Amino acid sequence: MGDRSAIEWTEATWNPIVGCSVVSPGCANCYAMKMAARIERMAAGAGKWTHYNGTTQASKAGPVWTGRLTLAPDEILTAPLRWKRPRRIFVNSMSDLFHEAVPDEWIDRIFAVMAMCPQHTFQVLTKRSARMREYMNGIQSKIPFLGRMPLERIHLEAAAHMEGDGGFMDALKDRGNVYSLYLDAPWPLPNVWLGVSTEDQRRADERMPDLRETPAAVRFVSAEPLLGAIDFEPWLDRIDWIIAGGESGPGARPMHPDWARSIRDQCAAAGVPFFFKQWGEWLDEQVATAMHLAPDAAMFDRFGAPKGPKWHPYEASDRNGGALIRVGKKAAGRLLDGREHSDMPEARPL
């Protein structure tokens, strides 16, 4: 649950909560549903229990979320405390921290752990932007006065307590409750980046205003899978980073090249760091031809591209039209007009 990540814009994943539910078109081919179902099957085959049990169910289209969410065991919840080397950590790649079924108390615990790990940078991404805004703006009013205690001392006492039977969360309860951490910690936490997923213009219009009003050291956007053109201009003055990318895996939907180019150009004009994560399964036919990636059987076998349609026409503004061909994620790569875009943000002064 804290393994190194293959996701290009992070270094590790941490899943203190698992499970989710489909909320918008970007969820249709969610990799996490398939991974959760696989973990359930493997545990069942080994005769073991897992906290993923019941988070997915079978359907004609494959595994789908049931809407059941589970808080991970303490050894997972407290894992970042034991990671000494600083790293960027994607929080809840297998869930949504601000899902409507997640109790505030669970979110409190996760923020407590993040507060205890200033050496790490935590990247939180949600599709439930309204709840994120409400939580982040309302948390200080919930903090009781428990007496100030330096974070370093709490860290040492909690670490010592972890060696006993009570565990890390009992150590926090000994101090009053998890909010005792925040009394000497700045808010919003300087090591926590908060972002929203926006796969198309409708979802951007719904979620970006919430993100703008969310206190955060870094506000970011993941436009992946990018399913339509998005105009981010109304919000770019309060956004610190945008990630864009196409969809991968079975059933992946094509991404029009101009959608990605537009976001790149918007970011360049506004001085916002831009990260192009991937094309996904599909690549522009002209680019593929120049790379000698003709859609023949040998190429598909070589790169392991899923079965299905291999050609998709699209309209182009600068010519009569074009086409995308399905070459697979590995072959398609992440070059946009011959260049890799891997910009990262800097935390804003709080």
C-alpha positions in Angstrom: 0.0 0.0 0.0 3.0 2.2 0.2 4.9 0.8 -2.7 6.8 2.8 -5.2 4.5 4.1 -7.9 4.6 3.8 -11.7 2.5 7.0 -11.9 4.8 9.5 -13.6 3.9 12.5 -11.4 4.4 10.9 -8.0 6.8 8.6 -6.2 4.7 6.4 -3.9 1.1 5.6 -3.2 -0.6 5.4 0.3 -4.0 4.0 0.6 -5.4 4.5 4.2 -8.9 4.2 2.7 -10.0 1.8 0.0 -13.2 1.5 -2.1 -15.2 4.1 -4.1 -18.2 4.6 -6.4 -18.6 5.8 -9.9 -19.5 9.5 -10.0 -18.7 10.8 -13.6 -17.6 9.6 -17.0 -13.9 9.6 -16.0 -14.6 6.7 -13.7 -15.8 4.3 -16.4 -12.5 2.5 -16.9 -11.1 3.1 -13.5 -7.9 1.0 -13.0 -8.5 0.9 -9.2 -11.7 -1.1 -9.6 -9.9 -3.8 -11.4 -7.0 -3.7 -9.0 -9.2 -3.9 -6.0 -11.1 -6.9 -7.4 -7.8 -8.6 -8.1 -6.6 -8.1 -4.5 -9.9 -9.5 -3.3 -9.5 -12.6 -5.5 -5.9 -13.2 -4.5 -6.8 -12.9 -0.8 -9.7 -15.3 -1.2 -7.6 -17.8 -3.1 -5.1 -17.7 -0.2 -7.8 -18.1 2.4 -7.0 -14.7 3.9 -9.0 -11.6 4.9 -8.4 -8.2 3.3 -10.0 -4.9 4.0 -10.7 -4.7 0.2 -13.5 -7.4 0.7 -16.8 -6.1 -0.6 -15.5 -3.0 -2.3 -16.2 -4.4 -5.8 -18.7 -6.6 -7.5 -18.7 -8.4 -10.9 -20.6 -7.0 -13.8 -20.8 -7.6 -17.6 -18.3 -4.7 -18.0 -15.9 -6.1 -15.4 -15.5 -5.3 -11.7 -17.3 -2.2 -10.5 -17.3 -0.4 -7.1 -20.0 -1.3 -4.7 -19.8 2.0 -2.8 -18.4 0.3 0.3 -15.4 2.1 1.8 -13.0 0.7 4.4 -10.4 2.3 6.7 -7.1 0.4 6.4 -5.5 -1.3 9.4 -3.2 0.8 11.6 0.0 -0.5 10.0 -1.1 1.0 6.7 -2.5 4.1 8.2 0.7 4.9 9.9 3.1 3.7 7.2 4.4 7.2 6.2 5.7 7.7 9.7 8.2 4.9 9.0 9.3 6.2 5.6 12.4 8.1 6.4 13.4 9.2 2.9 11.3 12.2 1.8 9.0 11.4 -1.1 5.9 12.6 -3.0 3.0 10.4 -2.0 -0.3 10.0 -3.9 -3.0 9.6 -1.2 -5.8 7.2 -1.9 -5.1 6.0 -5.4 -7.6 3.3 -4.6 -10.3 5.6 -3.2 -11.4 9.2 -2.8 -10.5 10.8 0.5 -13.6 13.1 0.3 -16.1 10.5 -0.8 -19.5 11.0 0.8 -19.3 7.7 2.6 -16.0 8.6 4.4 -16.6 9.8 8.0 -14.9 13.1 9.0 -13.1 11.1 11.7 -11.3 9.1 9.0 -10.2 12.2 7.2 -9.1 13.7 10.5 -6.8 10.7 11.1 -5.3 10.9 7.7 -4.6 14.6 8.0 -3.1 13.9 11.5 -0.6 11.4 9.9 0.3 13.9 7.1 0.9 16.6 9.8 3.3 14.2 11.5 5.3 13.7 8.3 6.6 17.1 7.2 9.4 15.4 5.4 6.9 14.0 2.8 4.7 15.8 0.2 1.2 14.4 0.1 -0.9 14.7 -3.1 -4.6 14.4 -2.6 -6.9 14.1 -5.7 -10.7 14.1 -5.5 -13.8 14.2 -7.7 -15.8 15.4 -4.6 -14.6 19.0 -4.7 -17.5 20.5 -2.7 -16.7 18.3 0.3 -13.0 19.0 0.1 -13.7 22.8 0.1 -16.1 22.4 3.1 -13.7 20.3 5.1 -10.6 22.4 4.5 -12.5 25.7 5.3 -14.3 24.3 8.3 -11.6 22.4 10.1 -10.2 25.1 12.4 -13.6 25.8 13.9 -13.7 22.2 15.1 -10.3 22.3 16.9 -10.8 22.3 20.7 -8.2 24.0 22.9 -6.2 21.1 24.3 -3.1 23.0 25.3 -0.2 23.5 23.0 2.4 20.8 22.5 5.3 20.9 20.0 4.9 18.5 17.1 8.3 17.1 17.7 7.4 16.0 21.2 4.1 14.4 20.0 6.0 12.6 17.2 8.5 11.1 19.7 5.8 10.1 22.2 3.6 8.6 19.4 6.6 6.7 18.0 7.4 5.3 21.4 3.8 4.3 22.0 3.7 2.5 18.6 6.1 -0.1 20.1 3.4 -1.1 22.7 0.0 -2.5 22.2 -2.0 0.6 21.7 -0.8 1.8 18.3 -0.3 5.2 16.9 -4.0 6.3 17.1 -4.2 5.5 20.8 -1.1 7.7 21.3 -3.0 10.6 19.6 -6.0 9.9 21.8 -3.8 10.2 24.8 -3.2 13.8 23.8 -7.0 14.5 23.7 -7.8 13.8 20.0 -6.1 14.0 16.6 -6.8 17.7 16.3 -4.2 18.3 19.1 -1.7 17.9 16.2 -3.0 21.0 14.4 -2.6 23.4 17.3 1.0 23.9 16.5 0.9 23.0 12.8 0.1 25.6 10.2 -3.2 25.3 8.3 -3.5 24.4 5.5 -0.6 21.9 6.0 2.4 23.1 3.9 3.2 19.6 2.8 -0.3 18.7 1.4 -1.3 19.4 -2.2 -5.0 19.3 -3.0 -6.4 18.7 -6.5 -9.5 17.8 -8.5 -10.0 15.5 -11.5 -11.6 17.2 -14.5 -12.1 15.0 -17.5 -14.2 17.4 -19.6 -15.6 21.0 -19.5 -18.7 20.1 -17.5 -16.6 18.5 -14.7 -14.2 21.5 -14.8 -17.1 23.9 -14.5 -18.4 21.9 -11.5 -15.1 21.3 -9.6 -12.8 24.2 -10.4 -14.7 26.9 -8.4 -14.5 24.6 -5.4 -10.8 24.1 -5.9 -10.2 27.8 -6.1 -11.9 28.3 -2.7 -10.0 25.4 -1.0 -7.0 26.4 1.2 -3.9 24.5 0.1 -0.2 24.9 -0.3 -0.6 23.7 -3.9 -3.8 23.5 -5.9 -3.6 21.2 -8.8 -5.8 19.6 -11.6 -5.6 16.2 -13.2 -7.2 16.3 -16.6 -7.0 12.6 -17.1 -8.5 10.7 -18.7 -9.0 13.8 -20.9 -12.3 13.2 -22.6 -13.0 16.6 -24.1 -11.6 20.1 -24.6 -11.3 22.2 -21.5 -11.0 25.9 -21.1 -9.2 26.5 -17.7 -8.7 30.3 -18.2 -11.2 31.4 -15.6 -9.4 29.6 -12.8 -5.7 29.7 -13.8 -4.9 32.6 -11.4 -5.4 30.3 -8.4 -4.1 27.0 -9.9 -0.5 25.9 -9.3 -0.2 22.8 -11.6 -2.1 20.9 -14.3 -1.6 17.3 -15.3 -3.2 16.1 -18.6 -3.2 12.6 -20.2 -5.1 10.1 -22.3 -6.8 6.9 -21.1 -5.1 3.6 -21.0 -6.2 0.0 -20.6 -9.1 -2.0 -22.2 -11.8 0.1 -23.5 -9.6 3.3 -23.5 -11.3 6.3 -25.2 -9.2 8.3 -27.6 -7.9 11.8 -26.7 -7.9 14.4 -29.5 -4.4 15.9 -29.8 -5.8 19.4 -29.8 -7.3 18.9 -26.3 -3.8 18.3 -24.9 -2.2 21.1 -26.9 -4.8 23.6 -25.7 -4.1 22.9 -22.1 -0.4 23.1 -22.7 -0.8 26.5 -24.3 -3.1 27.8 -21.6 -0.6 26.8 -19.0 2.3 28.4 -20.9 0.3 31.7 -21.3 -0.5 31.8 -17.5 2.8 30.6 -16.3 1.3 27.4 -14.7 3.5 24.3 -14.6 2.2 21.6 -17.1 2.7 17.9 -16.8 1.8 15.7 -19.8 1.4 12.2 -18.4 0.7 10.1 -21.4 -1.2 9.6 -24.7 -2.7 6.4 -23.4 -3.6 3.7 -25.9 -4.0 6.0 -28.9 -1.5 8.1 -30.9 -1.8 10.4 -33.8 -1.4 8.5 -37.0 1.1 11.0 -38.5 3.3 10.7 -35.4 2.9 6.9 -35.3 3.9 6.7 -39.0 7.0 8.8 -38.3 7.9 6.5 -35.5 7.4 3.5 -37.7 4.5 2.3 -35.6 2.2 1.1 -38.3 -0.8 -0.8 -36.8 0.1 -4.2 -38.0 -0.3 -7.5 -36.1 3.4 -7.8 -35.1 3.4 -4.3 -33.5 0.3 -5.1 -31.5 1.8 -8.3 -30.3 5.0 -6.6 -29.4 3.5 -3.9 -27.3 0.6 -5.9 -25.9 -2.1 -3.4 -27.0 -5.6 -4.6 -26.0 -8.0 -6.0 -28.6 -10.6 -3.7 -30.1 -10.8 -0.9 -32.6 -7.5 0.2 -34.0 -8.3 3.4 -35.9 -10.3 6.5 -34.9 -10.8 9.5 -37.2 -10.9 13.1 -35.8 -11.5 16.6 -37.1 -8.5 18.9 -37.1 -8.5 22.7 -37.1 -5.3 23.0 -39.2 -6.1 20.4 -41.9 -8.9 18.3 -43.3 -8.7 15.8 -40.5 -6.6 13.1 -39.0 -6.8 9.8 -37.3 -5.6 8.2 -34.1 -4.4 4.6 -34.1 -4.3 2.3 -31.2 -0.7 1.4 -30.5 -0.8 0.8 -26.7 0.4 2.9 -23.8 4.0 1.9 -24.0 4.4 2.6 -27.6 2.4 5.9 -27.5 4.7 7.3 -24.8 4.3 10.8 -23.4 5.9 13.2 -25.9 3.6 16.0 -27.0 4.7 17.5 -30.3 8.1 15.9 -29.8 8.7 17.2 -26.3 8.3 15.8 -22.8 6.5 18.1 -20.3 7.3 17.2 -16.7 6.9 20.5 -14.9 6.3 20.4 -11.2 4.8 23.2 -8.9 6.2 25.0 -6.0 4.2 25.4 -2.8 2.7 28.9 -2.5 3.5 31.0 0.6 0.8 30.4 3.3 
